[in-house]
Amino acid sequence: MSRTTAPGSVRSATASRPPAAEYAPELACDPPFAEAPYDLPRLETRARSGQLSRGKSEDANASAVGRMRILLLAPHPFFQARGTPIAVKAVIEFLSGRGHAVDVLTFPEGQDLEIRNCRFYRVSRLPRLRNVRPGFSLKKVVYDGLMLAACVRLVRRNRYHAIHAVEEAAFMAAVVRLLTGIPYIYDMDSSLPEQMVERFPGMGMAFGALRLMEGLAIRQSVGVLTVCSALEELVRQHDPGKVVGRVEDTTLLRNISGNGRNARILPAVRHGPVAMYVGNLEPYQGIDLLLGGFRHALERVPNAHLVIVGGCNDDIERYRERADRLGILDSADFLGPRPLSLLPGLLRQAEVLVSPRVKGLNTPMKIYSYLDSGTPVLATRLPTHTQVLDEGTAFLVEPQPAALGRGLARLFRDDRLRGELARNAKAYVQSEFTPQAAERKLEAFYSAIEARVAERSV
């Protein structure tokens, strides 16, 4: 197959391809991706029979069954088994199951998926622009530009009832709305102004302007889908009357067959309590804080061990050097990415699971699987955690190395406290953060959106 397409074009990703490797949540660094020539399909949607129908009658069929054709913009590598792509996959599967026809436009990297009533399109891959990482980056800006051009092409060739725009794609959808009138849903996983200023402090002078742009994207949307109460409150500040849905992430342990309970995954030579972190190693995750805190914990519990699962090779090497400088490398293991199927077994083999995040408003997706694991959680006492966690479900510490170290040592030594926190956490996540709960919240949100879209189309 040809590997080249014109910049700004899209290519279909429906051809057969080999299965891609699994990655633990938030661990993907450079997953496989498939190449296919550009072949824009005609409108395709699901009729009452559940089969796919083609041709000019498709829009009539969609209207007859009260279903929509939706363009979903996912401005990141898709699919990768980490936070936002996992959440987007859940939305796509929900929309497909609801009977909507979904076209997904995304970046060139990622694993291709087969989802009923859904087609995937990827912007052109540019030389030397690969391994797009989470968060704001110049690579993302370039691909976002190509994505906007590709989005306009798709809208010109197809009739869409609505656009579901993830993160910064809301700004693309706002432009398309001005050109075509197509309403859009803002899928808000984070506050982009805060994310950009945290990543590039020199942009602080532009924070006010960025916040105004964020507010405009919110007000122009037909509704906003958020992942946490902090973002829901932010939306209300911009537009008190906006239709807002809050659908938190869910535990991933419910959808994994084979929990790996009897598989000893950690290094066999380790004897002593284990603190474990699972996720990517981006700066906002607080790995420097974790390493510094673990050094304090070692002073109290000398046989303790730290296990870090996930991350790209460059990040792993950088943090290994940091651990060496702190004098804790002999007590720390960097395992790199592990298959998602091993996640339950991994989490159960630790005495404490740690989320040391230091920046951001949204709650890390890992928290929900942590809570469901049966292993107690230690987390920083910041809104990113406290909007979900409290003293009864997790051991909360100030985001300082000494405080984190004291918390780890306390949990290592207190079996009763560990058991109590683990039981409370598991009961909590099973009542509030299951895939079934998320589906109920999505259904309530999209019922309101569908009514708004229907009003506009009358």
Legacy VTK file of the C-alpha trace (Angstrom):
# vtk DataFile Version 3.0
C-alpha trace
ASCII
DATASET POLYDATA
POINTS 458 float
0.000 0.000 0.000
1.053 3.531 -0.610
2.462 5.343 2.407
1.975 8.885 1.133
-0.971 11.230 1.000
-1.178 14.925 0.494
-0.892 17.016 3.654
-4.288 17.789 5.117
-5.925 14.811 3.447
-7.343 11.832 5.283
-6.967 8.147 4.717
-9.344 5.353 5.564
-8.203 2.878 8.184
-10.569 0.045 7.350
-8.149 -2.329 5.656
-7.102 -5.543 7.392
-4.049 -5.253 9.624
-2.167 -7.302 12.163
-3.243 -7.062 15.797
-1.392 -4.462 17.817
0.189 -5.032 21.205
-1.694 -4.239 24.371
-0.422 -1.598 26.716
-1.210 -0.955 30.360
-3.256 2.203 31.010
-1.440 5.454 30.233
1.674 3.494 29.237
1.670 3.659 25.469
4.713 5.418 24.056
5.061 4.465 20.394
2.335 1.944 19.548
2.022 0.399 16.081
0.017 2.220 13.484
-1.378 1.223 10.117
-1.101 2.916 6.754
-3.822 2.821 4.097
-4.585 4.901 0.999
-7.146 7.676 1.241
-10.600 6.502 0.203
-13.403 8.683 1.546
-16.617 6.619 1.807
-20.133 7.744 1.115
-22.536 8.237 4.004
-23.069 5.035 5.914
-25.387 4.432 8.839
-27.239 1.645 10.574
-30.823 0.882 9.625
-33.370 -0.814 11.897
-32.108 -4.274 10.975
-28.693 -3.454 12.430
-27.043 -3.817 9.029
-25.144 -1.162 7.123
-26.933 0.481 4.199
-25.410 2.614 1.457
-26.588 5.202 -0.995
-28.633 8.386 -1.139
-31.372 7.033 1.115
-29.028 6.788 4.102
-29.852 10.189 5.576
-33.543 9.385 5.222
-32.974 6.076 7.008
-31.142 7.862 9.810
-33.962 10.361 10.225
-36.585 7.611 10.133
-35.079 5.815 13.123
-34.198 9.010 14.973
-30.474 8.388 14.651
-27.670 10.754 13.731
-24.505 10.693 11.713
-21.723 12.049 13.898
-18.194 13.165 13.087
-15.972 12.464 16.095
-12.692 14.395 16.231
-9.989 12.702 18.326
-6.817 14.865 18.209
-4.370 12.307 19.545
-2.942 8.906 18.603
-5.866 6.486 18.587
-6.168 3.829 19.755
-3.665 3.688 22.600
-4.434 2.082 25.947
-4.097 5.216 28.061
-6.495 7.699 29.627
-8.118 9.864 26.947
-8.121 7.287 24.099
-9.739 4.722 26.404
-12.450 7.227 27.295
-12.965 8.145 23.625
-13.281 4.473 22.693
-16.019 4.108 25.300
-17.902 7.073 23.789
-17.583 5.645 20.269
-18.905 2.274 21.398
-21.774 3.978 23.220
-22.747 6.012 20.154
-22.504 2.961 17.912
-24.633 0.927 20.288
-27.195 3.732 20.330
-27.577 3.363 16.575
-25.636 6.414 15.421
-23.236 6.258 12.479
-19.832 7.543 13.570
-16.926 8.770 11.451
-13.762 9.159 13.541
-10.995 11.507 12.415
-7.735 11.100 14.297
-3.924 11.215 14.159
-1.831 8.804 12.058
-0.471 6.851 15.025
-2.363 4.260 17.000
-4.005 0.877 16.758
-6.835 0.480 14.272
-10.093 -0.821 15.736
-13.144 -2.553 14.315
-16.322 -1.069 15.778
-19.735 -1.675 14.247
-21.240 1.233 12.365
-18.017 3.211 12.638
-15.323 4.290 10.175
-11.895 5.678 11.016
-9.887 8.260 9.075
-6.356 9.368 9.795
-4.567 12.524 8.726
-1.360 12.127 6.761
1.712 11.044 8.625
4.518 13.583 8.288
8.213 12.618 8.241
9.938 12.876 11.625
6.656 13.658 13.385
5.887 10.514 15.306
5.493 9.412 18.913
3.020 12.182 19.789
2.884 12.228 23.568
0.093 13.217 25.980
-0.384 16.914 26.600
0.293 20.046 24.577
3.226 19.901 22.141
4.370 21.401 18.852
3.848 18.012 17.205
0.212 18.148 18.218
-0.135 21.665 16.858
1.093 20.521 13.437
-1.222 17.529 13.339
-4.099 19.658 14.618
-3.626 21.902 11.583
-3.838 18.908 9.254
-6.828 17.667 11.172
-8.723 20.931 10.724
-8.167 20.777 6.968
-9.249 17.128 6.879
-12.311 17.932 8.996
-13.429 20.587 6.512
-12.996 18.091 3.659
-15.128 15.492 5.408
-17.857 18.002 6.254
-18.003 19.185 2.652
-18.441 15.624 1.361
-20.843 14.282 3.972
-23.878 15.409 5.875
-23.333 15.299 9.625
-25.975 16.002 12.217
-23.387 16.805 14.891
-19.669 16.841 15.672
-18.286 15.300 18.862
-15.037 17.181 19.460
-12.482 15.951 21.983
-10.251 18.472 23.767
-8.738 21.089 21.404
-10.804 19.732 18.508
-13.619 21.851 19.966
-11.924 24.877 18.418
-11.914 23.126 15.036
-15.591 22.285 15.482
-16.328 25.913 16.360
-14.799 27.000 13.057
-16.832 24.392 11.182
-19.973 25.538 12.974
-19.405 29.084 11.714
-19.007 27.754 8.166
-21.791 25.168 8.126
-23.999 25.525 11.197
-23.299 21.950 12.326
-23.655 21.817 16.136
-20.866 20.319 18.187
-20.348 18.665 21.548
-17.248 19.730 23.488
-15.710 16.622 25.090
-13.634 18.335 27.781
-11.021 16.119 29.429
-8.967 19.016 30.795
-8.703 22.794 30.837
-6.514 23.571 27.847
-5.349 27.023 29.075
-4.171 25.535 32.363
-2.539 22.605 30.586
-0.632 24.884 28.202
0.569 27.282 30.896
1.662 24.395 33.126
3.643 22.910 30.244
5.059 26.244 29.057
5.179 28.746 31.962
6.260 31.494 29.558
2.706 31.492 28.182
1.382 32.808 31.503
0.889 36.273 30.017
-1.541 34.777 27.500
-3.588 32.875 30.082
-6.435 35.406 30.079
-6.770 35.296 26.296
-6.645 31.494 26.320
-9.368 31.385 28.954
-11.553 33.655 26.823
-11.097 31.290 23.870
-11.998 28.336 26.067
-15.152 30.134 27.172
-16.104 30.891 23.580
-15.725 27.214 22.610
-17.943 26.255 25.557
-20.662 28.816 24.806
-20.809 27.995 21.098
-21.232 24.262 21.757
-24.566 22.476 22.048
-23.313 20.738 25.185
-20.154 19.903 27.130
-19.120 16.462 28.346
-16.713 16.587 31.307
-14.844 13.965 33.333
-14.818 15.561 36.787
-16.582 18.051 39.023
-13.816 20.675 38.694
-14.313 20.853 34.929
-18.098 20.855 35.308
-17.774 23.861 37.614
-15.501 25.570 35.090
-18.117 25.105 32.360
-20.813 26.554 34.618
-18.655 29.625 35.201
-18.475 30.232 31.454
-22.107 29.356 30.666
-24.482 28.620 33.570
-27.243 27.405 31.253
-25.142 24.994 29.222
-26.126 21.328 28.927
-23.337 19.603 30.863
-22.687 15.914 31.372
-20.193 14.595 33.896
-19.009 11.081 33.066
-16.054 10.064 35.176
-13.618 7.451 33.987
-14.208 3.898 35.190
-12.266 0.984 36.530
-10.595 -1.023 33.790
-10.456 -4.198 35.852
-14.054 -5.152 35.021
-13.276 -5.689 31.326
-10.115 -7.774 31.713
-10.418 -11.541 31.558
-7.920 -13.456 33.649
-6.782 -11.388 36.593
-3.262 -12.758 36.831
-3.595 -13.193 40.604
-1.248 -16.187 40.701
1.343 -14.777 38.302
4.338 -13.293 40.118
5.172 -10.366 37.874
7.468 -8.419 40.154
11.187 -9.268 40.452
11.453 -12.500 42.444
14.427 -11.289 44.503
12.361 -8.570 46.185
11.365 -9.133 49.804
9.603 -6.319 51.595
6.643 -3.962 51.112
6.116 -2.587 47.606
4.889 0.844 46.573
3.728 0.853 42.946
3.002 3.529 40.354
1.343 2.655 37.027
1.130 5.189 34.214
3.049 7.436 31.869
6.035 9.430 33.125
5.035 12.887 31.975
6.080 15.734 34.337
2.536 16.398 35.572
2.399 12.878 37.030
4.793 13.855 39.845
7.447 11.163 39.442
10.112 13.468 40.893
7.918 13.847 43.971
7.447 10.077 44.141
11.189 9.368 44.004
11.954 12.015 46.612
9.180 10.754 48.856
10.296 7.145 48.559
13.771 8.140 49.728
12.165 9.424 52.936
10.151 6.198 53.249
13.336 4.109 53.001
14.709 5.855 56.059
11.799 4.388 58.043
11.288 1.088 56.168
14.710 0.075 54.756
13.453 -3.090 53.018
10.747 -1.256 51.033
10.748 -1.277 47.247
9.367 1.040 44.597
8.012 -0.353 41.325
7.222 1.991 38.431
5.268 0.483 35.531
5.054 2.302 32.212
6.798 5.116 30.408
8.920 5.621 27.304
12.566 4.589 27.208
13.867 8.165 27.412
11.720 8.913 30.444
12.683 5.684 32.160
16.367 6.398 31.686
15.993 9.948 32.983
14.211 8.827 36.124
16.615 5.946 36.684
19.404 8.529 36.718
17.371 10.623 39.146
16.855 7.593 41.409
20.579 6.868 41.262
21.414 10.420 42.347
19.001 10.063 45.248
20.658 6.805 46.287
17.510 4.692 45.912
18.131 2.900 42.601
18.890 -0.426 44.293
15.401 -0.305 45.817
13.578 0.837 42.674
12.473 -1.136 39.620
11.389 0.458 36.342
9.435 -2.238 34.504
8.392 -0.243 31.435
5.059 -0.939 29.688
3.195 -4.117 30.548
0.134 -5.705 28.873
-3.201 -4.458 30.079
-4.201 -8.055 30.816
-1.616 -8.124 33.624
-2.947 -5.011 35.346
-5.094 -6.720 38.018
-2.254 -9.020 39.041
0.234 -6.173 39.105
-1.925 -4.017 41.346
-2.521 -6.853 43.801
1.184 -7.504 44.241
1.802 -4.121 45.830
1.167 -3.039 49.407
0.442 0.534 48.313
-0.565 2.104 44.978
0.622 5.678 44.495
-0.754 8.578 42.446
1.684 11.473 43.039
0.190 13.812 40.432
1.104 17.466 40.981
-0.754 19.278 38.180
-4.073 19.218 36.373
-7.781 19.360 37.210
-8.982 16.018 35.886
-8.721 12.902 38.012
-6.199 10.360 36.641
-7.907 7.376 35.031
-5.612 5.049 36.968
-7.332 6.072 40.217
-10.477 4.117 39.391
-8.598 0.877 38.740
-6.444 1.524 41.810
-9.593 1.801 43.933
-11.004 -1.418 42.477
-7.823 -3.455 42.968
-8.099 -4.366 46.642
-4.830 -2.529 47.331
-4.847 0.759 49.298
-4.137 4.043 47.528
-1.883 6.935 48.521
-2.471 10.168 46.600
-1.561 13.840 46.790
-4.048 16.096 48.518
-4.891 18.172 45.446
-8.209 18.815 43.630
-7.213 16.364 40.893
-7.655 13.659 43.572
-9.876 15.142 46.295
-12.838 15.626 43.942
-13.067 11.812 43.987
-11.084 10.643 47.025
-11.405 11.373 50.716
-9.762 10.162 53.934
-11.981 7.100 53.981
-11.020 5.814 50.542
-7.346 6.819 50.243
-4.382 8.022 52.297
-4.017 11.668 51.240
-0.723 13.537 51.678
0.560 16.999 50.931
2.523 17.186 47.639
5.895 17.288 49.415
8.549 14.535 49.503
8.694 14.302 53.310
4.896 14.042 53.624
4.685 11.423 50.898
7.481 9.419 52.540
5.765 9.500 55.929
2.525 8.356 54.333
4.175 5.421 52.587
5.931 4.337 55.795
2.665 4.553 57.753
0.843 2.353 55.257
3.719 -0.136 55.010
3.542 -0.661 58.774
-0.210 -0.552 59.389
-1.956 -3.677 58.084
-5.289 -2.681 59.615
-5.309 0.725 57.933
-4.366 -0.764 54.581
-7.207 -3.268 54.796
-9.766 -0.653 55.816
-8.836 1.743 53.017
-8.841 -1.047 50.438
-12.303 -2.282 51.459
-13.796 1.198 51.471
-12.260 2.028 48.107
-13.537 -1.111 46.418
-17.085 -0.591 47.677
-16.942 3.040 46.538
-15.771 2.351 42.981
-18.229 -0.506 42.518
-21.115 1.788 43.395
-20.045 4.910 41.481
-17.450 4.247 38.774
-18.344 1.124 36.824
-18.812 1.002 33.036
-22.545 0.575 33.658
-22.658 3.794 35.690
-20.770 5.644 32.964
-23.185 4.372 30.319
-26.174 5.636 32.323
-24.583 9.092 32.579
-23.723 9.129 28.874
-27.280 8.139 27.992
-28.726 11.005 30.031
-26.337 13.489 28.429
-26.839 12.337 24.853
-30.619 12.205 25.263
-30.500 15.937 25.965
-28.096 16.524 23.062
-30.222 14.562 20.616
-33.250 16.638 21.575
-31.282 19.870 21.008
-30.016 18.671 17.627
-33.519 17.620 16.602
-34.854 21.077 17.497
-32.214 22.730 15.338
-32.937 20.497 12.360
-36.710 21.176 12.335
LINES 1 459
458 0 1 2 3 4 5 6 7 8 9 10 11 12 13 14 15 16 17 18 19 20 21 22 23 24 25 26 27 28 29 30 31 32 33 34 35 36 37 38 39 40 41 42 43 44 45 46 47 48 49 50 51 52 53 54 55 56 57 58 59 60 61 62 63 64 65 66 67 68 69 70 71 72 73 74 75 76 77 78 79 80 81 82 83 84 85 86 87 88 89 90 91 92 93 94 95 96 97 98 99 100 101 102 103 104 105 106 107 108 109 110 111 112 113 114 115 116 117 118 119 120 121 122 123 124 125 126 127 128 129 130 131 132 133 134 135 136 137 138 139 140 141 142 143 144 145 146 147 148 149 150 151 152 153 154 155 156 157 158 159 160 161 162 163 164 165 166 167 168 169 170 171 172 173 174 175 176 177 178 179 180 181 182 183 184 185 186 187 188 189 190 191 192 193 194 195 196 197 198 199 200 201 202 203 204 205 206 207 208 209 210 211 212 213 214 215 216 217 218 219 220 221 222 223 224 225 226 227 228 229 230 231 232 233 234 235 236 237 238 239 240 241 242 243 244 245 246 247 248 249 250 251 252 253 254 255 256 257 258 259 260 261 262 263 264 265 266 267 268 269 270 271 272 273 274 275 276 277 278 279 280 281 282 283 284 285 286 287 288 289 290 291 292 293 294 295 296 297 298 299 300 301 302 303 304 305 306 307 308 309 310 311 312 313 314 315 316 317 318 319 320 321 322 323 324 325 326 327 328 329 330 331 332 333 334 335 336 337 338 339 340 341 342 343 344 345 346 347 348 349 350 351 352 353 354 355 356 357 358 359 360 361 362 363 364 365 366 367 368 369 370 371 372 373 374 375 376 377 378 379 380 381 382 383 384 385 386 387 388 389 390 391 392 393 394 395 396 397 398 399 400 401 402 403 404 405 406 407 408 409 410 411 412 413 414 415 416 417 418 419 420 421 422 423 424 425 426 427 428 429 430 431 432 433 434 435 436 437 438 439 440 441 442 443 444 445 446 447 448 449 450 451 452 453 454 455 456 457
